[in-house]
Amino acid sequence: MPPARLRRVLWSAAALAVLAAAGFGATRLAWVAGVGSAYFAKTLCSGLFVKGWDRGTVVKTDVLADRPWGLDTFQVHVDRERRLVTVSVYGRLSRSALYRPGLGCTLVNDTTVDELLAQAQDFDPGRTASAEVSWPANGADATPGYDTDKLRRAIDAAFDEPDPANLRRTRAVVVVHRGRIVAERYAEGVGVATPLLGWSLAKTAVNALAGTLLAAGKIDLDRAGLLQAWRDPGDPRAAITIDHLLRMTSGLAFDDPTASLLSASRAALFQRGDTAGWAARTPSAAPPGSRWRYAGAATAILCRVLGDAIGGPPARRFAYPRRALFDRIGMASAVLEVDAAGTFLGSAFMYASARDWARLGLLYLRDGVWDGERILPDGWVRRSLTPAPASGGAFGASLWLKIPDFLRPEAAASQRLPGDGFYALGQDGQVVAMFPSRDLVVVRLGVSRRRAAWDPAAFLEQVLDTFPASGGRGRRSGYSSTLSPS
């Protein structure tokens, strides 16, 4: 065995020994290794077939970056003809991910490759001319009205690496002012059309899909008894509504996914074929609406409920996001992935270019209207920006109203951001920030895996310093609970 390979194997064995010494039993170690195999397979598959990157780049920059779990000792097989990636740990704990056009990559959990192919056989992933959908300007002036040199310096600083121990790995920044892209920059190997993983930015896309279904009369935000499994007499989960799931106030006993990368909620994304079914079995811990707990598991259940509202065969459900949202606002690169049960993985797995994430932000900045066409119901954005009960004013309905502590290294900069700002935020430093008082959308995508590596509020403050406020420090208003389909 080559010396370098031997060192990696010994390192991996040592890491496992440390875990065992820390109290991990053999079953726990197998579970952790299985999650690692699935994470590797899924990440590599999406990197190869959604982003179109080469294997070495994906492994180095997506899979292994700041992941000291011995993943570099795992065995990998890529079947490019079948577009199937399989990863194992010394031939055991094998996990595979399959690429299907238009659906991205799906882990082959609790199913087979043939069943997944059959599930999507009638789905047409064809694109429309969505890339030609215009950016709706709002009275753009001939002169920029901002300091272009200061803006360039702020963006350049986002790509700097001041601390080798805490790498930022910024991949893309796009700034939209008055409905037009006024600045953008990309890391080497990333372009204007490169689909990048948004992690929890996808939750905001799910919010938008819920809005389109409300507009179509397909859902009622306050309807209870969402799932058959919750309708038994005396089951407190029967009182949970779509609004509770959007606001993360279902009262279900989810663990805290921000506390550990190996929390049950996160691991379910890689270990469960039916993520919504797993999440729906969570018992109640508090009456719906009385407790706030940020957890992707709530979005997993919401995606099942929205899929049921779309109705029809899998092909119809799979086509809905593009037909109802992406094509209408020009998000040509967007791919919302699904699990093995055919449910959208809207808690974490959506890919889109930085420009397309900016389009989603601009839709919200324009109150759900795109170039004169109302995409989201009147009042939907206002309702989504009303603080969820018990969230301390930090969270609305799948949108952040403040940058939370677990996503920032210090609090000072966030206190200085405009009061009308709101945010889609995701793991590894993903940000879509919207500031109505500046008519501004700012997107930053990257792989900043250590908390100390990236301060989103400090970056946004630098960018905002470039643009004068148009109407002072704005404030958000409340909403009417009687919002109905338009």
NUDO-83890 format. One record per residue (C-alpha): residue number from 1; residue in three letters; x, y, z. Coordinates in steps of 0.02 Angstrom, whole numbers. Example, Ala and Ser with C-alpha at 12.3 -4.5 7.8 and 13.67 -1.06 7.14 Angstrom:
# residues 2
seq 1 type ALA px 615 py -225 pz 390
seq 2 type SER px 684 py -53 pz 357
# end
This chain:
# residues 486
seq 1 type MET px 0 py 0 pz 0
seq 2 type PRO px 71 py 172 pz -45
seq 3 type PRO px 129 py 273 pz 107
seq 4 type ALA px 1 py 412 pz 80
seq 5 type ARG px -140 py 285 pz 67
seq 6 type LEU px -78 py 195 pz 221
seq 7 type ARG px -76 py 358 pz 319
seq 8 type ARG px -256 py 394 pz 270
seq 9 type VAL px -312 py 220 pz 322
seq 10 type LEU px -222 py 235 pz 488
seq 11 type TRP px -296 py 407 pz 516
seq 12 type SER px -470 py 340 pz 482
seq 13 type ALA px -442 py 195 pz 601
seq 14 type ALA px -380 py 316 pz 733
seq 15 type ALA px -533 py 426 pz 709
seq 16 type LEU px -647 py 276 pz 733
seq 17 type ALA px -550 py 228 pz 889
seq 18 type VAL px -574 py 403 pz 959
seq 19 type LEU px -760 py 392 pz 926
seq 20 type ALA px -768 py 224 pz 1011
seq 21 type ALA px -673 py 292 pz 1161
seq 22 type ALA px -797 py 436 pz 1169
seq 23 type GLY px -937 py 313 pz 1198
seq 24 type PHE px -990 py 264 pz 1023
seq 25 type GLY px -1036 py 81 pz 1012
seq 26 type ALA px -1018 py -27 pz 858
seq 27 type THR px -1198 py 9 pz 806
seq 28 type ARG px -1172 py 196 pz 823
seq 29 type LEU px -1009 py 188 pz 725
seq 30 type ALA px -1095 py 92 pz 586
seq 31 type TRP px -1234 py 223 pz 583
seq 32 type VAL px -1108 py 367 pz 572
seq 33 type ALA px -1011 py 279 pz 434
seq 34 type GLY px -1174 py 244 pz 341
seq 35 type VAL px -1220 py 428 pz 348
seq 36 type GLY px -1046 py 469 pz 285
seq 37 type SER px -1063 py 350 pz 138
seq 38 type ALA px -1232 py 422 pz 92
seq 39 type TYR px -1172 py 602 pz 110
seq 40 type PHE px -1022 py 562 pz -2
seq 41 type ALA px -1128 py 474 pz -134
seq 42 type LYS px -1263 py 608 pz -138
seq 43 type THR px -1141 py 755 pz -142
seq 44 type LEU px -1032 py 678 pz -276
seq 45 type CYS px -1181 py 629 pz -383
seq 46 type SER px -1255 py 804 pz -380
seq 47 type GLY px -1085 py 882 pz -411
seq 48 type LEU px -1054 py 772 pz -562
seq 49 type PHE px -1224 py 773 pz -645
seq 50 type VAL px -1313 py 930 pz -584
seq 51 type LYS px -1165 py 1050 pz -578
seq 52 type GLY px -1066 py 961 pz -713
seq 53 type TRP px -901 py 967 pz -620
seq 54 type ASP px -763 py 837 pz -631
seq 55 type ARG px -746 py 706 pz -497
seq 56 type GLY px -585 py 771 pz -421
seq 57 type THR px -653 py 946 pz -399
seq 58 type VAL px -815 py 887 pz -319
seq 59 type VAL px -726 py 771 pz -198
seq 60 type LYS px -599 py 903 pz -146
seq 61 type THR px -710 py 1057 pz -136
seq 62 type ASP px -882 py 987 pz -93
seq 63 type VAL px -860 py 819 pz -6
seq 64 type LEU px -699 py 833 pz 93
seq 65 type ALA px -686 py 1019 pz 132
seq 66 type ASP px -675 py 1035 pz 322
seq 67 type ARG px -750 py 861 pz 344
seq 68 type PRO px -620 py 770 pz 452
seq 69 type TRP px -715 py 607 pz 458
seq 70 type GLY px -597 py 493 pz 363
seq 71 type LEU px -705 py 511 pz 208
seq 72 type ASP px -551 py 509 pz 97
seq 73 type THR px -530 py 324 pz 139
seq 74 type PHE px -704 py 276 pz 75
seq 75 type GLN px -718 py 179 pz -88
seq 76 type VAL px -806 py 263 pz -234
seq 77 type HIS px -877 py 193 pz -395
seq 78 type VAL px -953 py 304 pz -529
seq 79 type ASP px -1059 py 222 pz -664
seq 80 type ARG px -1074 py 364 pz -789
seq 81 type GLU px -1184 py 266 pz -908
seq 82 type ARG px -1316 py 237 pz -774
seq 83 type ARG px -1271 py 401 pz -688
seq 84 type LEU px -1256 py 309 pz -524
seq 85 type VAL px -1129 py 344 pz -385
seq 86 type THR px -1092 py 211 pz -253
seq 87 type VAL px -986 py 238 pz -97
seq 88 type SER px -938 py 110 pz 34
seq 89 type VAL px -826 py 89 pz 185
seq 90 type TYR px -704 py -50 pz 143
seq 91 type GLY px -840 py -136 pz 44
seq 92 type ARG px -972 py -119 pz 180
seq 93 type LEU px -1110 py 7 pz 220
seq 94 type SER px -1132 py 42 pz 35
seq 95 type ARG px -1242 py 188 pz -16
seq 96 type SER px -1290 py 241 pz -193
seq 97 type ALA px -1363 py 399 pz -272
seq 98 type LEU px -1449 py 401 pz -442
seq 99 type TYR px -1462 py 551 pz -558
seq 100 type ARG px -1624 py 579 pz -654
seq 101 type PRO px -1636 py 729 pz -773
seq 102 type GLY px -1734 py 873 pz -699
seq 103 type LEU px -1741 py 790 pz -527
seq 104 type GLY px -1557 py 792 pz -481
seq 105 type CYS px -1488 py 651 pz -374
seq 106 type THR px -1586 py 537 pz -259
seq 107 type LEU px -1514 py 417 pz -132
seq 108 type VAL px -1567 py 237 pz -164
seq 109 type ASN px -1636 py 212 pz 12
seq 110 type ASP px -1777 py 87 pz 44
seq 111 type THR px -1799 py 63 pz -143
seq 112 type THR px -1706 py 6 pz -299
seq 113 type VAL px -1631 py 93 pz -448
seq 114 type ASP px -1761 py 16 pz -562
seq 115 type GLU px -1903 py 80 pz -452
seq 116 type LEU px -1831 py 255 pz -455
seq 117 type LEU px -1815 py 251 pz -644
seq 118 type ALA px -1995 py 190 pz -660
seq 119 type GLN px -2054 py 328 pz -543
seq 120 type ALA px -1989 py 462 pz -663
seq 121 type GLN px -2023 py 375 pz -829
seq 122 type ASP px -2164 py 493 pz -879
seq 123 type PHE px -2080 py 651 pz -815
seq 124 type ASP px -2023 py 772 pz -950
seq 125 type PRO px -1881 py 882 pz -882
seq 126 type GLY px -1883 py 993 pz -1036
seq 127 type ARG px -1846 py 1177 pz -1013
seq 128 type THR px -1945 py 1321 pz -1082
seq 129 type ALA px -1867 py 1485 pz -1136
seq 130 type SER px -1862 py 1538 pz -953
seq 131 type ALA px -1687 py 1608 pz -968
seq 132 type GLU px -1762 py 1744 pz -1077
seq 133 type VAL px -1880 py 1805 pz -941
seq 134 type SER px -1828 py 1985 pz -911
seq 135 type TRP px -1769 py 2065 pz -751
seq 136 type PRO px -1907 py 2187 pz -700
seq 137 type ALA px -1820 py 2355 pz -675
seq 138 type ASN px -1897 py 2483 pz -560
seq 139 type GLY px -1859 py 2653 pz -630
seq 140 type ALA px -1675 py 2620 pz -660
seq 141 type ASP px -1577 py 2782 pz -683
seq 142 type ALA px -1443 py 2818 pz -810
seq 143 type THR px -1324 py 2853 pz -665
seq 144 type PRO px -1297 py 2714 pz -538
seq 145 type GLY px -1328 py 2817 pz -380
seq 146 type TYR px -1203 py 2717 pz -280
seq 147 type ASP px -1014 py 2704 pz -258
seq 148 type THR px -960 py 2572 pz -384
seq 149 type ASP px -781 py 2565 pz -319
seq 150 type LYS px -839 py 2537 pz -140
seq 151 type LEU px -957 py 2400 pz -199
seq 152 type ARG px -817 py 2314 pz -295
seq 153 type ARG px -706 py 2318 pz -140
seq 154 type ALA px -844 py 2244 pz -33
seq 155 type ILE px -870 py 2101 pz -155
seq 156 type ASP px -684 py 2070 pz -177
seq 157 type ALA px -666 py 2059 pz 12
seq 158 type ALA px -793 py 1917 pz 14
seq 159 type PHE px -673 py 1813 pz -91
seq 160 type ASP px -521 py 1850 pz 18
seq 161 type GLU px -454 py 1716 pz 134
seq 162 type PRO px -388 py 1809 pz 286
seq 163 type ASP px -381 py 1653 pz 397
seq 164 type PRO px -308 py 1493 pz 323
seq 165 type ALA px -381 py 1394 pz 469
seq 166 type ASN px -558 py 1453 pz 429
seq 167 type LEU px -579 py 1460 pz 241
seq 168 type ARG px -725 py 1559 pz 171
seq 169 type ARG px -730 py 1477 pz -1
seq 170 type THR px -848 py 1607 pz -74
seq 171 type ARG px -910 py 1543 pz -242
seq 172 type ALA px -1027 py 1678 pz -303
seq 173 type VAL px -1092 py 1851 pz -260
seq 174 type VAL px -1232 py 1938 pz -355
seq 175 type VAL px -1302 py 2110 pz -313
seq 176 type VAL px -1469 py 2166 pz -386
seq 177 type HIS px -1518 py 2350 pz -368
seq 178 type ARG px -1680 py 2423 pz -435
seq 179 type GLY px -1716 py 2260 pz -526
seq 180 type ARG px -1550 py 2248 pz -617
seq 181 type ILE px -1388 py 2153 pz -585
seq 182 type VAL px -1262 py 2288 pz -543
seq 183 type ALA px -1117 py 2179 pz -485
seq 184 type GLU px -1067 py 1997 pz -480
seq 185 type ARG px -912 py 1893 pz -457
seq 186 type TYR px -876 py 1706 pz -463
seq 187 type ALA px -740 py 1591 pz -400
seq 188 type GLU px -633 py 1494 pz -522
seq 189 type GLY px -735 py 1357 pz -605
seq 190 type VAL px -902 py 1439 pz -564
seq 191 type GLY px -1000 py 1535 pz -695
seq 192 type VAL px -1162 py 1631 pz -714
seq 193 type ALA px -1258 py 1472 pz -754
seq 194 type THR px -1177 py 1353 pz -628
seq 195 type PRO px -1310 py 1275 pz -514
seq 196 type LEU px -1252 py 1289 pz -333
seq 197 type LEU px -1325 py 1205 pz -180
seq 198 type GLY px -1429 py 1323 pz -74
seq 199 type TRP px -1456 py 1208 pz 76
seq 200 type SER px -1595 py 1293 pz 176
seq 201 type LEU px -1621 py 1427 pz 44
seq 202 type ALA px -1735 py 1293 pz -27
seq 203 type LYS px -1857 py 1324 pz 116
seq 204 type THR px -1898 py 1494 pz 40
seq 205 type ALA px -1934 py 1410 pz -127
seq 206 type VAL px -2053 py 1294 pz -34
seq 207 type ASN px -2137 py 1448 pz 40
seq 208 type ALA px -2161 py 1514 pz -138
seq 209 type LEU px -2233 py 1348 pz -197
seq 210 type ALA px -2356 py 1353 pz -52
seq 211 type GLY px -2405 py 1527 pz -109
seq 212 type THR px -2440 py 1469 pz -286
seq 213 type LEU px -2547 py 1326 pz -221
seq 214 type LEU px -2644 py 1446 pz -111
seq 215 type ALA px -2673 py 1559 pz -262
seq 216 type ALA px -2738 py 1407 pz -357
seq 217 type GLY px -2857 py 1361 pz -217
seq 218 type LYS px -2766 py 1197 pz -185
seq 219 type ILE px -2725 py 1225 pz -1
seq 220 type ASP px -2798 py 1307 pz 154
seq 221 type LEU px -2663 py 1372 pz 271
seq 222 type ASP px -2769 py 1344 pz 425
seq 223 type ARG px -2835 py 1170 pz 383
seq 224 type ALA px -2794 py 1040 pz 516
seq 225 type GLY px -2786 py 851 pz 505
seq 226 type LEU px -2654 py 860 pz 370
seq 227 type LEU px -2598 py 677 pz 376
seq 228 type GLN px -2698 py 519 pz 398
seq 229 type ALA px -2577 py 459 pz 531
seq 230 type TRP px -2619 py 612 pz 638
seq 231 type ARG px -2808 py 593 pz 634
seq 232 type ASP px -2832 py 464 pz 771
seq 233 type PRO px -2943 py 523 pz 914
seq 234 type GLY px -2844 py 618 pz 1043
seq 235 type ASP px -2688 py 640 pz 935
seq 236 type PRO px -2628 py 820 pz 968
seq 237 type ARG px -2543 py 821 pz 797
seq 238 type ALA px -2715 py 830 pz 715
seq 239 type ALA px -2715 py 1017 pz 757
seq 240 type ILE px -2557 py 1054 pz 656
seq 241 type THR px -2588 py 1164 pz 504
seq 242 type ILE px -2488 py 1214 pz 350
seq 243 type ASP px -2458 py 1382 pz 432
seq 244 type HIS px -2381 py 1295 pz 583
seq 245 type LEU px -2263 py 1197 pz 470
seq 246 type LEU px -2212 py 1354 pz 374
seq 247 type ARG px -2175 py 1444 pz 538
seq 248 type MET px -2088 py 1296 pz 624
seq 249 type THR px -2218 py 1300 pz 764
seq 250 type SER px -2292 py 1126 pz 744
seq 251 type GLY px -2247 py 1079 pz 923
seq 252 type LEU px -2170 py 915 pz 865
seq 253 type ALA px -2022 py 850 pz 966
seq 254 type PHE px -1888 py 878 pz 833
seq 255 type ASP px -1708 py 881 pz 890
seq 256 type ASP px -1602 py 1036 pz 861
seq 257 type PRO px -1517 py 1015 pz 691
seq 258 type THR px -1407 py 1167 pz 724
seq 259 type ALA px -1325 py 1081 pz 872
seq 260 type SER px -1243 py 938 pz 778
seq 261 type LEU px -1200 py 891 pz 599
seq 262 type LEU px -1255 py 715 pz 644
seq 263 type SER px -1422 py 760 pz 722
seq 264 type ALA px -1564 py 641 pz 681
seq 265 type SER px -1651 py 774 pz 576
seq 266 type ARG px -1499 py 800 pz 466
seq 267 type ALA px -1456 py 616 pz 457
seq 268 type ALA px -1632 py 577 pz 396
seq 269 type LEU px -1592 py 668 pz 234
seq 270 type PHE px -1461 py 535 pz 199
seq 271 type GLN px -1531 py 381 pz 284
seq 272 type ARG px -1718 py 382 pz 247
seq 273 type GLY px -1803 py 345 pz 83
seq 274 type ASP px -1960 py 432 pz 145
seq 275 type THR px -1901 py 585 pz 241
seq 276 type ALA px -2076 py 654 pz 267
seq 277 type GLY px -2141 py 488 pz 331
seq 278 type TRP px -1999 py 479 pz 455
seq 279 type ALA px -2027 py 658 pz 515
seq 280 type ALA px -2215 py 633 pz 529
seq 281 type ARG px -2189 py 496 pz 659
seq 282 type THR px -2114 py 623 pz 779
seq 283 type PRO px -2222 py 639 pz 936
seq 284 type SER px -2296 py 802 pz 996
seq 285 type ALA px -2202 py 900 pz 1129
seq 286 type ALA px -2310 py 1057 pz 1140
seq 287 type PRO px -2475 py 1124 pz 1073
seq 288 type PRO px -2459 py 1185 pz 893
seq 289 type GLY px -2418 py 1370 pz 886
seq 290 type SER px -2347 py 1377 pz 1063
seq 291 type ARG px -2165 py 1331 pz 1032
seq 292 type TRP px -2042 py 1375 pz 893
seq 293 type ARG px -1906 py 1252 pz 840
seq 294 type TYR px -1809 py 1276 pz 680
seq 295 type ALA px -1799 py 1105 pz 597
seq 296 type GLY px -1794 py 1045 pz 417
seq 297 type ALA px -1904 py 899 pz 470
seq 298 type ALA px -2052 py 1019 pz 475
seq 299 type THR px -2017 py 1069 pz 295
seq 300 type ALA px -2005 py 885 pz 247
seq 301 type ILE px -2183 py 857 pz 309
seq 302 type LEU px -2239 py 1018 pz 224
seq 303 type CYS px -2169 py 956 pz 59
seq 304 type ARG px -2272 py 796 pz 75
seq 305 type VAL px -2429 py 899 pz 110
seq 306 type LEU px -2395 py 1014 pz -38
seq 307 type GLY px -2360 py 864 pz -151
seq 308 type ASP px -2528 py 789 pz -100
seq 309 type ALA px -2610 py 955 pz -143
seq 310 type ILE px -2532 py 955 pz -316
seq 311 type GLY px -2601 py 780 pz -339
seq 312 type GLY px -2590 py 662 pz -485
seq 313 type PRO px -2450 py 543 pz -533
seq 314 type PRO px -2267 py 578 pz -489
seq 315 type ALA px -2233 py 660 pz -658
seq 316 type ARG px -2363 py 793 pz -623
seq 317 type ARG px -2292 py 831 pz -451
seq 318 type PHE px -2115 py 837 pz -516
seq 319 type ALA px -2162 py 962 pz -652
seq 320 type TYR px -2254 py 1080 pz -537
seq 321 type PRO px -2110 py 1188 pz -469
seq 322 type ARG px -2050 py 1229 pz -644
seq 323 type ARG px -2224 py 1262 pz -713
seq 324 type ALA px -2289 py 1362 pz -565
seq 325 type LEU px -2132 py 1456 pz -512
seq 326 type PHE px -1963 py 1431 pz -594
seq 327 type ASP px -2013 py 1459 pz -775
seq 328 type ARG px -2121 py 1608 pz -731
seq 329 type ILE px -1977 py 1707 pz -655
seq 330 type GLY px -1836 py 1640 pz -765
seq 331 type MET px -1751 py 1519 pz -645
seq 332 type ALA px -1689 py 1410 pz -788
seq 333 type SER px -1553 py 1324 pz -687
seq 334 type ALA px -1660 py 1275 pz -537
seq 335 type VAL px -1669 py 1092 pz -486
seq 336 type LEU px -1771 py 1043 pz -333
seq 337 type GLU px -1717 py 866 pz -288
seq 338 type VAL px -1831 py 730 pz -219
seq 339 type ASP px -1812 py 582 pz -103
seq 340 type ALA px -1846 py 400 pz -146
seq 341 type ALA px -2030 py 421 pz -101
seq 342 type GLY px -2045 py 559 pz -231
seq 343 type THR px -2061 py 700 pz -103
seq 344 type PHE px -1970 py 864 pz -134
seq 345 type LEU px -1818 py 884 pz -23
seq 346 type GLY px -1862 py 1066 pz 4
seq 347 type SER px -1775 py 1076 pz 172
seq 348 type ALA px -1602 py 1069 pz 95
seq 349 type PHE px -1576 py 1003 pz -81
seq 350 type MET px -1609 py 1133 pz -215
seq 351 type TYR px -1480 py 1190 pz -342
seq 352 type ALA px -1485 py 1353 pz -438
seq 353 type SER px -1363 py 1479 pz -508
seq 354 type ALA px -1325 py 1634 pz -405
seq 355 type ARG px -1423 py 1738 pz -530
seq 356 type ASP px -1573 py 1624 pz -511
seq 357 type TRP px -1566 py 1631 pz -321
seq 358 type ALA px -1566 py 1820 pz -345
seq 359 type ARG px -1722 py 1805 pz -452
seq 360 type LEU px -1810 py 1717 pz -309
seq 361 type GLY px -1756 py 1856 pz -191
seq 362 type LEU px -1817 py 1989 pz -311
seq 363 type LEU px -1988 py 1904 pz -321
seq 364 type TYR px -2005 py 1930 pz -132
seq 365 type LEU px -1935 py 2106 pz -139
seq 366 type ARG px -2070 py 2146 pz -269
seq 367 type ASP px -2209 py 2077 pz -157
seq 368 type GLY px -2232 py 1919 pz -260
seq 369 type VAL px -2251 py 2008 pz -427
seq 370 type TRP px -2136 py 1978 pz -575
seq 371 type ASP px -2137 py 2103 pz -718
seq 372 type GLY px -2320 py 2144 pz -689
seq 373 type GLU px -2379 py 1965 pz -662
seq 374 type ARG px -2431 py 1915 pz -488
seq 375 type ILE px -2348 py 1749 pz -446
seq 376 type LEU px -2385 py 1745 pz -259
seq 377 type PRO px -2553 py 1796 pz -183
seq 378 type ASP px -2580 py 1975 pz -129
seq 379 type GLY px -2527 py 1984 pz 53
seq 380 type TRP px -2422 py 1825 pz 47
seq 381 type VAL px -2254 py 1909 pz 71
seq 382 type ARG px -2321 py 2020 pz 210
seq 383 type ARG px -2389 py 1867 pz 298
seq 384 type SER px -2225 py 1773 pz 274
seq 385 type LEU px -2133 py 1916 pz 359
seq 386 type THR px -2241 py 1917 pz 514
seq 387 type PRO px -2141 py 1843 pz 660
seq 388 type ALA px -2183 py 1666 pz 709
seq 389 type PRO px -2243 py 1647 pz 889
seq 390 type ALA px -2103 py 1612 pz 1013
seq 391 type SER px -1967 py 1645 pz 883
seq 392 type GLY px -1911 py 1805 pz 967
seq 393 type GLY px -1949 py 1902 pz 809
seq 394 type ALA px -1814 py 1807 pz 714
seq 395 type PHE px -1918 py 1700 pz 596
seq 396 type GLY px -2073 py 1721 pz 490
seq 397 type ALA px -2138 py 1585 pz 374
seq 398 type SER px -1985 py 1500 pz 297
seq 399 type LEU px -1896 py 1669 pz 296
seq 400 type TRP px -1778 py 1742 pz 425
seq 401 type LEU px -1810 py 1916 pz 495
seq 402 type LYS px -1642 py 1920 pz 583
seq 403 type ILE px -1479 py 1827 pz 558
seq 404 type PRO px -1478 py 1696 pz 698
seq 405 type ASP px -1334 py 1668 pz 817
seq 406 type PHE px -1290 py 1496 pz 749
seq 407 type LEU px -1250 py 1571 pz 578
seq 408 type ARG px -1138 py 1714 pz 633
seq 409 type PRO px -976 py 1728 pz 732
seq 410 type GLU px -1027 py 1890 pz 818
seq 411 type ALA px -1184 py 1992 pz 841
seq 412 type ALA px -1130 py 2173 pz 820
seq 413 type ALA px -1146 py 2187 pz 631
seq 414 type SER px -1317 py 2107 pz 625
seq 415 type GLN px -1384 py 2239 pz 744
seq 416 type ARG px -1338 py 2373 pz 618
seq 417 type LEU px -1431 py 2299 pz 469
seq 418 type PRO px -1590 py 2388 pz 410
seq 419 type GLY px -1744 py 2339 pz 510
seq 420 type ASP px -1843 py 2299 pz 353
seq 421 type GLY px -1716 py 2171 pz 292
seq 422 type PHE px -1764 py 1988 pz 277
seq 423 type TYR px -1665 py 1836 pz 227
seq 424 type ALA px -1658 py 1662 pz 154
seq 425 type LEU px -1513 py 1578 pz 244
seq 426 type GLY px -1427 py 1411 pz 221
seq 427 type GLN px -1288 py 1304 pz 290
seq 428 type ASP px -1108 py 1344 pz 238
seq 429 type GLY px -1144 py 1531 pz 224
seq 430 type GLN px -1281 py 1537 pz 92
seq 431 type VAL px -1373 py 1703 pz 94
seq 432 type VAL px -1510 py 1786 pz -8
seq 433 type ALA px -1539 py 1954 pz 78
seq 434 type MET px -1679 py 2074 pz 33
seq 435 type PHE px -1684 py 2257 pz 87
seq 436 type PRO px -1839 py 2352 pz 29
seq 437 type SER px -1773 py 2521 pz 92
seq 438 type ARG px -1624 py 2502 pz -27
seq 439 type ASP px -1720 py 2411 pz -167
seq 440 type LEU px -1582 py 2283 pz -152
seq 441 type VAL px -1554 py 2094 pz -162
seq 442 type VAL px -1386 py 2021 pz -114
seq 443 type VAL px -1338 py 1839 pz -145
seq 444 type ARG px -1184 py 1753 pz -77
seq 445 type LEU px -1150 py 1567 pz -101
seq 446 type GLY px -1001 py 1470 pz -37
seq 447 type VAL px -934 py 1327 pz 68
seq 448 type SER px -893 py 1411 pz 234
seq 449 type ARG px -910 py 1263 pz 349
seq 450 type ARG px -834 py 1333 pz 506
seq 451 type ARG px -933 py 1462 pz 600
seq 452 type ALA px -783 py 1578 pz 619
seq 453 type ALA px -751 py 1576 pz 431
seq 454 type TRP px -895 py 1685 pz 374
seq 455 type ASP px -994 py 1828 pz 448
seq 456 type PRO px -1146 py 1859 pz 336
seq 457 type ALA px -1199 py 2015 pz 431
seq 458 type ALA px -1028 py 2097 pz 416
seq 459 type PHE px -1025 py 2063 pz 229
seq 460 type LEU px -1201 py 2132 pz 205
seq 461 type GLU px -1157 py 2286 pz 305
seq 462 type GLN px -1011 py 2321 pz 187
seq 463 type VAL px -1123 py 2303 pz 35
seq 464 type LEU px -1261 py 2409 pz 110
seq 465 type ASP px -1139 py 2547 pz 147
seq 466 type THR px -1127 py 2569 pz -41
seq 467 type PHE px -1311 py 2605 pz -66
seq 468 type PRO px -1402 py 2754 pz 11
seq 469 type ALA px -1567 py 2717 pz 96
seq 470 type SER px -1717 py 2772 pz -5
seq 471 type GLY px -1838 py 2792 pz 138
seq 472 type GLY px -1749 py 2776 pz 305
seq 473 type ARG px -1742 py 2624 pz 415
seq 474 type GLY px -1894 py 2524 pz 362
seq 475 type ARG px -2004 py 2416 pz 470
seq 476 type ARG px -2109 py 2265 pz 427
seq 477 type SER px -2296 py 2266 pz 452
seq 478 type GLY px -2413 py 2127 pz 506
seq 479 type TYR px -2538 py 2028 pz 405
seq 480 type SER px -2719 py 1980 pz 403
seq 481 type SER px -2751 py 1800 pz 456
seq 482 type THR px -2891 py 1791 pz 329
seq 483 type LEU px -2776 py 1780 pz 177
seq 484 type SER px -2868 py 1677 pz 48
seq 485 type PRO px -2837 py 1616 pz -129
seq 486 type SER px -2836 py 1756 pz -257
# end
